[in-house]
Amino acid sequence: MYKYINKYDIRYTDVDAYDTLRFSSVLGLLQEAACKSADELGFGYDVIMPQGIGFILSNWYIELYRPVKLEEDLEIHTWPLVPKYVIFNRDFEIWSGGEKVGVATSRWCMIDLKSYTMLNMTKFFEGYDFSDFNPNRSIDFKAWKIPAVTTPAPSYEKLVTFTDCDHYNHVNNTKYADFVMDCFTMDEMKGRYLSRMQVTYVKQCKFGETISFYREDLEDGSSIIEGRVGDDVRVQVKLTLSPVPEN
């Protein structure tokens, strides 16, 4: 069964003030592996872009069993599942030194780059051989709906600038991770790491827009953060911070 595997070094620029892998770096490594896997399977950027087609992320769910630290060597395993209608699931495992340190699952959509409308996957993949696709799941996760923030108190605002945007001319999914983590203080992050994170990309944000971020802390210890442009919700994140284990 198919599985793409690649190794990545955790660099100084990949970690936060406490030498722990950043949320945005986690997403960046997973996205890089996903893109390389798509290239390998024949539906990468260079193939679909000339056809006016693109893949965009709609959801992430990630669990890290422990903090990933500076100078670790990570091995990312990823594989897509057979697409259904407009949803393309892709799963991941994160390994370090022979130890599985995390898992992730994601949902992608195929879009028409002119109209930004979703396309039925079956039209592009008609006749594609799925016989080697891996049916196994890294994690059985189905609770994709994130509750709305009910007691909104603005944390801060972020103006979308040139360096936030990718080749689709909207904010890259990894950038939202840094925006969201800026809702927490240095003291709140000291001795803690991001152990669970769930993301829903509701609608794209573009250059020049101002995103207001709202945070609500729940009784179970998790937090929900919304990014809004005016009253329009563009991104939702639910995350859990856990204590860094003592050595």
Buried (B, 14 or more C-beta within 10 A) or exposed (E): EBEBEBEBEBEEEBBBEBBBBBBBBBBBBBBBBBBBBBBEBEBBBEBBBEEEBBBBBBBBBBBBBBBBBBEBEBBBBBBBBBBEEBBBBBBBBBBBEEEEBBBBBBBBBBBEBEEEEBBEBEEBBEEBEEEEBBEEEBBEBEEEEBEEBEEBEEBEEBEBEEEBBEEBEBBBBBBBBBBBBEBBEEEEBEEBBBBBBBBBBBEBBBEEBEBBBBBBEEEEEBBBBBBBBEEEBBBBBBBBBBEBEEE
